Amino acid sequence: MRVLALADDLSGANEVAAVLAALPQHTDGDPVRPAPSVSATVRVSPRPAASDDAAVTVVNTDNRRGTPSQAADRLRAVLAADPAGPGRTLFLKFDSLLRGHIGAQLQAVPGAAPVLFCPAVPELGRTVRDGVLHVDGTPLAETGLWAAERQAPARTVAAQLAPAPTRLLDLGTIRGAGLGKALARAAADGAVAVCDAESAGDLERIAAAGLAQGFVLAGAAGLAAALGRQLGLRESGPLGPHEPPQPRRADVLIVLGTASAAARRQAEQLAAAGVPVHRLRPEQIHGFALEHRGTVAVTVDAAVDPTISDALTAALTALVGRHHADRHLVLSGGETAQAVLAALDVTELVPLLQAHPGAVVSVAADGRLVTTRPGSYGAPDSLLRILTAMHFLQDTTRKVPS
């Protein structure tokens, strides 16, 4: 079984590749480098590949920006150029905080295939009850997690997907005997089935029922993981020869493209561990010269301001361009990761392992390690765990079972 996943930003693309390919999670004391259960590649841009032997192919559509109509047009174009086709299952990966032009893209799914949508990731405290997305028990609209966006989120998932028509499948339906009939009614009405979910078991039921009735599954990493288990990807193993490049030894540059409170706490832990952390005001970034060797971090010293986000991304990208030679990269935030890798002409990544859920360490064709992570993810020790995983990959010799 092969899977084609489309993600609307790069950190999400790597995240969905990690869960579909059942990437191992690094833990201290691992004696050898673990082997991914399933082969996977991530395309940094939506350009079709000449060939692809991977069991899981993830394409970054870079659809988080622009207008809803542009996002819909690009999704149609990507699917026209690289269709799922017979024997390949399509998954649409979106933000677990509902950012981006989700409804417009769900309406752009070609053909008569019905769509179901669930953004729940229970292991990260993101659940859906009565059609409302909660983060650690608080409705999304009350969390402040959209502070970097130009507008506030809608109070319900259905309202956030407008103008796509929707039908809510509540927890009672998800856990009851009528799930199949409810999905059939949504399909007959031409509505997106918006599913409640509070546990991994809920997501398993949603994925199984959706697959059985020919739905295109769409949502966040929680539903992607359930899809991978339903398809038996872990049992089927790699598809075709898929040996990733050998990571080379190099210093690490950490770029935090977000001024969130979580990123500030993570940077503080880095500094406490002895890692030089440069906190730059927006006007300082363009003229900054990186002089340190070894591991270095650069973060933005500014309040969250959506009106300057594009300029900040451009400035951080230029900084990396000046100092990227012989450095592995940690890129926090999908927009930052996309811009930096496009500027460095990195077109494809092979995911290797997870430092923690959402933080995926990949390798590029030149042996450069690249870790991406959504800006909103991670405990205060997130960056330290990422560094530990990257050092592990550099220090261990390849001992991958055949």
C-alpha positions in Angstrom: 0.0 0.0 0.0 1.3 3.5 -0.9 0.2 6.8 0.4 0.3 10.3 -1.1 -0.1 13.0 1.5 -0.4 16.7 0.7 0.5 19.1 3.5 0.0 22.9 3.5 3.3 23.8 5.1 6.7 22.1 5.5 6.8 21.4 9.2 3.4 19.7 8.7 4.7 17.7 5.8 7.5 16.3 7.8 5.2 15.6 10.7 2.8 13.6 8.6 5.6 11.7 7.0 6.9 10.8 10.5 3.6 9.3 11.7 2.7 7.5 8.4 6.2 6.0 8.1 6.1 5.1 11.8 9.4 6.9 12.5 11.0 5.8 15.7 11.3 8.4 18.5 14.8 9.0 19.8 15.4 8.3 23.5 18.6 8.8 25.5 20.7 5.6 25.6 19.7 4.3 22.2 22.7 2.1 21.2 22.2 2.2 17.4 20.4 4.3 14.9 16.9 3.0 14.5 15.5 2.2 11.1 12.2 3.8 9.9 9.5 1.1 9.5 8.4 2.5 6.2 10.2 4.4 3.5 9.2 8.0 3.1 10.2 11.1 1.2 9.1 14.7 1.6 9.2 17.1 -1.4 9.9 20.6 -0.2 8.1 22.1 -3.2 5.1 20.8 -5.1 7.1 20.0 -8.2 6.5 16.4 -9.4 9.4 13.9 -9.0 10.8 11.9 -11.9 10.4 8.7 -9.9 9.4 7.8 -6.3 9.8 4.4 -4.8 8.8 5.4 -1.3 5.8 3.9 0.4 4.9 7.3 1.7 5.3 10.4 -0.5 4.5 13.8 1.1 4.2 16.9 -1.0 4.4 20.4 0.6 1.9 22.5 -1.2 3.0 25.7 0.7 -0.7 26.6 0.8 -0.8 28.2 4.2 -0.3 31.6 2.6 -2.0 33.4 -0.3 -5.8 33.4 -0.8 -8.3 30.6 -0.5 -8.8 30.4 -4.2 -5.0 30.3 -4.8 -4.8 27.4 -2.3 -7.6 25.5 -4.0 -6.1 26.0 -7.4 -2.7 24.8 -6.2 -4.1 21.7 -4.6 -5.9 20.8 -7.8 -2.7 21.4 -9.8 -0.6 19.2 -7.5 -3.2 16.4 -7.7 -3.4 16.7 -11.5 0.4 16.5 -11.8 0.8 13.7 -9.2 -2.5 11.9 -8.6 -3.0 9.4 -5.9 -4.0 6.9 -8.6 -5.0 3.2 -8.2 -3.4 1.6 -5.2 -2.3 4.8 -3.6 -4.3 6.4 -0.8 -4.7 10.2 -0.5 -4.4 12.0 2.8 -4.7 15.8 3.2 -2.7 17.2 6.2 -3.7 20.4 7.8 -2.8 22.4 10.9 -4.0 21.0 14.2 -4.8 24.6 15.2 -7.0 25.1 12.0 -4.7 27.8 10.4 -4.7 28.1 6.7 -7.3 27.9 3.9 -8.7 24.5 4.9 -12.3 24.7 3.6 -11.4 26.0 0.2 -9.0 23.1 -0.3 -11.4 20.5 1.0 -13.9 21.7 -1.7 -11.2 21.4 -4.3 -10.8 17.6 -3.9 -11.4 16.3 -7.4 -14.0 13.7 -8.4 -16.9 12.5 -6.4 -14.9 11.4 -3.4 -16.4 12.4 -0.1 -14.2 14.0 2.6 -14.0 13.7 6.3 -12.0 16.0 8.5 -10.7 15.8 12.1 -7.9 18.0 13.5 -7.6 16.1 16.8 -4.2 15.1 18.2 -5.0 13.7 21.6 -1.4 13.0 22.6 -0.8 16.8 22.3 -4.0 17.7 24.1 -5.9 18.7 21.0 -9.4 17.3 21.0 -12.7 18.0 19.3 -16.0 17.8 21.2 -19.4 19.1 19.9 -17.6 20.4 16.9 -15.2 22.7 19.0 -11.5 22.2 18.9 -10.0 22.3 22.4 -6.3 22.7 23.3 -5.6 21.2 26.8 -9.3 21.5 27.6 -9.7 25.2 26.5 -11.6 26.1 23.3 -9.1 27.2 20.6 -10.8 30.6 20.3 -10.0 31.3 24.0 -6.4 30.2 24.0 -4.5 33.1 22.3 -2.7 30.6 20.1 -3.7 32.6 17.0 -1.8 35.7 18.2 0.5 35.6 15.2 -2.4 35.4 12.8 -4.1 38.4 11.2 -7.5 37.4 12.5 -9.1 35.3 15.3 -10.2 31.7 14.7 -13.9 30.8 14.4 -15.4 29.2 17.5 -16.3 25.9 15.8 -14.5 23.7 13.3 -17.4 24.0 10.9 -17.3 27.8 10.9 -13.6 27.7 10.3 -14.1 25.5 7.2 -16.7 27.9 5.7 -17.8 28.1 2.9 -17.4 24.3 2.7 -20.7 22.6 3.7 -20.3 20.4 6.7 -22.1 17.8 8.8 -21.0 17.2 12.4 -20.5 13.7 13.7 -20.4 14.0 17.4 -18.7 11.7 19.9 -21.9 9.6 20.4 -22.0 9.0 16.6 -18.3 8.2 16.4 -18.5 5.7 19.2 -21.9 4.2 18.3 -23.2 1.8 15.8 -24.5 4.4 13.4 -21.1 5.9 12.3 -21.3 4.3 8.8 -24.8 5.6 8.2 -23.8 9.1 9.4 -20.9 9.1 6.9 -23.2 7.9 4.1 -25.6 10.8 4.8 -22.8 13.3 4.8 -21.6 12.0 1.5 -25.1 12.0 0.0 -25.4 15.7 1.0 -22.0 16.6 -0.5 -20.9 17.7 3.0 -17.6 17.4 4.7 -18.0 15.1 7.7 -16.5 17.0 10.7 -15.7 14.4 13.3 -15.4 14.7 17.1 -12.5 12.8 18.7 -10.9 12.8 22.1 -8.8 9.6 22.0 -6.7 7.5 19.7 -9.5 5.0 19.7 -11.9 7.6 18.3 -9.4 8.3 15.5 -9.1 4.6 14.8 -12.8 4.3 14.4 -13.0 7.3 12.1 -10.1 6.2 9.9 -11.5 2.6 9.6 -15.0 3.8 8.7 -13.8 6.5 6.3 -11.6 4.1 4.4 -14.4 1.5 4.2 -16.7 4.0 2.6 -14.2 5.6 0.2 -13.7 8.9 2.0 -10.6 11.1 1.5 -9.3 11.5 5.0 -8.1 15.0 6.0 -6.9 16.5 9.3 -3.8 16.6 11.5 -1.2 14.1 12.6 -3.5 12.1 14.9 -5.7 11.0 12.0 -2.7 10.4 9.8 -1.3 8.0 12.4 -4.6 6.1 12.6 -4.7 5.9 8.8 -1.2 4.4 8.7 -2.2 1.7 11.2 -5.4 0.9 9.3 -3.4 0.5 6.1 -0.9 -1.7 7.8 2.0 0.4 6.7 4.2 -0.8 9.5 3.6 -4.4 8.7 4.1 -3.9 4.9 7.5 -2.3 5.5 9.6 -0.3 3.0 8.6 -0.3 -0.7 11.6 -0.6 -3.0 15.2 0.4 -2.4 15.2 3.5 -0.3 18.6 4.1 1.4 18.8 7.6 2.9 21.9 9.7 2.5 24.5 9.4 5.2 24.4 12.4 7.6 27.7 14.2 7.7 29.3 15.8 10.7 28.7 19.6 11.1 27.8 22.3 13.5 24.1 23.1 14.2 22.3 26.4 13.6 18.9 26.8 15.3 16.5 29.3 13.8 13.4 30.1 15.8 11.0 31.9 13.4 8.5 32.6 16.1 8.3 35.0 19.0 5.9 32.8 20.9 6.1 32.3 24.7 6.9 28.6 24.2 9.8 29.5 21.9 11.2 31.9 24.5 11.1 29.2 27.2 12.8 26.8 24.9 15.5 29.3 24.1 16.1 30.0 27.8 16.7 26.3 28.4 19.2 26.2 25.5 21.1 29.2 27.1 21.1 27.5 30.5 22.7 24.5 28.9 25.5 26.6 27.5 24.3 27.1 23.9 24.9 30.6 22.6 21.5 32.1 22.0 21.3 35.4 20.0 18.1 37.3 20.7 17.8 39.7 17.8 15.4 42.6 17.3 13.9 42.6 13.8 16.0 45.6 12.7 19.2 43.7 13.9 18.8 40.6 11.8 19.9 41.8 8.4 23.3 43.1 9.7 24.0 40.3 12.2 27.3 38.3 11.7 27.4 34.9 13.2 30.9 34.3 14.6 30.5 31.3 16.9 31.2 27.7 15.8 29.5 24.8 17.4 25.8 24.9 18.1 24.3 28.4 17.9 20.7 29.6 18.1 19.1 32.7 16.7 15.7 33.9 17.9 13.5 36.9 17.5 13.3 39.4 20.4 10.0 41.0 19.6 6.3 40.7 20.5 4.2 38.6 18.2 3.2 40.8 15.3 1.5 39.3 12.2 2.1 42.5 10.2 5.9 41.9 10.1 6.0 38.1 9.8 6.9 38.1 6.1 9.7 40.6 6.6 11.0 38.5 9.6 11.0 35.3 7.5 12.9 37.0 4.7 15.5 38.4 7.1 16.0 35.1 8.9 16.3 33.3 5.5 19.0 35.8 4.4 20.8 35.2 7.7 20.9 31.4 7.2 22.0 32.0 3.6 25.0 33.9 4.9 26.0 31.3 7.5 24.6 27.9 6.3 27.9 26.4 5.1 28.8 23.2 7.0 25.8 23.6 9.4 22.9 21.3 10.1 19.7 23.2 10.6 16.8 23.3 13.2 14.0 25.3 11.7 11.0 26.1 13.9 7.9 27.2 12.1 6.7 25.9 8.7 7.0 29.2 6.9 10.5 29.7 8.1 11.5 26.2 7.1 10.0 26.5 3.6 11.7 29.8 2.9 15.1 28.7 4.2 15.2 25.4 2.3 13.9 27.0 -0.9 16.7 29.5 -0.7 19.3 26.7 -0.2 17.8 24.7 -3.1 16.9 21.8 -0.9 14.2 20.0 -2.8 13.7 16.8 -1.0 14.1 15.4 2.6 14.2 11.9 3.9 12.8 11.7 7.4 14.9 9.6 9.8 13.5 9.9 13.3 11.4 12.0 15.7 13.1 13.9 18.5 9.6 14.2 20.0 6.1 14.2 18.4 6.1 16.9 15.7 9.9 17.5 15.7 11.2 15.5 12.8 14.9 15.0 11.9 15.5 14.5 8.2 18.5 14.3 5.9 19.0 16.1 2.6 20.8 14.8 -0.4 24.1 16.5 0.6 24.0 14.8 4.1 22.7 17.9 5.9 20.4 17.2 8.8 17.3 19.3 8.9 14.9 19.3 11.8 11.6 21.0 11.5 8.9 21.6 14.0 5.7 23.6 14.1 6.3 26.8 16.0 3.6 26.0 18.5 5.0 22.6 19.5 7.2 21.3 22.2 7.8 21.4 26.0 10.5 23.7 27.4 13.2 21.1 26.7 12.1 20.6 23.0 15.3 22.1 21.5 17.6 20.2 23.8 15.9 17.0 22.8 16.2 17.9 19.2 20.0 18.5 19.6 20.4 15.2 21.4 18.7 13.4 18.5 20.8 15.2 15.9 24.1 14.5 17.7 23.0 10.9 18.0 22.6 10.6 14.2 26.0 12.1 13.6 27.8 10.0 16.2 26.4 6.6 15.5 27.5 4.4 12.7 24.7 3.1 10.4 23.5 -0.2 11.8 20.2 -0.6 10.1 18.7 -4.1 9.8 18.4 -5.3 6.2 
